[in-house]
């Protein structure tokens, strides 16, 4: 199973559990080149579409930026955003767009990377367990950190600033202004690129920090 498919398989149960019953209309923001959870959503009976400039071809996808999506207000019963909000240019504007598209009692399901919790012990633990020699995102961070000669915190902060990566605390704050949020849950985020599946055990033992946050909210 590829890293992307491992991620989708691991996050699907949380996304599915938070949704209204099918055949509700669901939008996935940032579905990526594999289509994200859209195939699973449609198999489960949802009227689902995915939006991403790199989305696969097909009537169930829109190969554009979310900001350019032309859909009537109140069209969707739910919006799912999996590891997509942290790198949008203007998260407040995107969340306003989501709010507009949702029905008055619509739901949002967010699975995100809490990069500010990705501290040095967590990074060192992770880099020691990378799978294979692939040019994955964690491999690039390992190599970039080594080449920088900087402390991990300075390297990661500089990278996040350079690429406009938003923190989970900021995103949760913006979500809370627009949605009635349930209590966030925290868990593994890095596992898809690691050899074995020991991340949750290491989190439970206090060896590393949880860097995945997921939250469900209902439109105010």
Protein Blocks (a to p, Z undefined) as FASTA:
>chain_A
ZZklmmmmmmmmmmmmmpccdfbdcddehkbjnopamlmmmmnopacddddfkbcedjkb
ccddfklpccdehkbfbdcdehklmmgfblmlmmmmmmmmpcfkbccddddddfklmcfk
lmmmmmmmcgcjbdcfklmmmmmmmmnopafklmmmmmmmmnopacfklmmmmmmmmpcc
dddddddfklmmpgcjfklmmmmnomaccfbdcdddddZZ
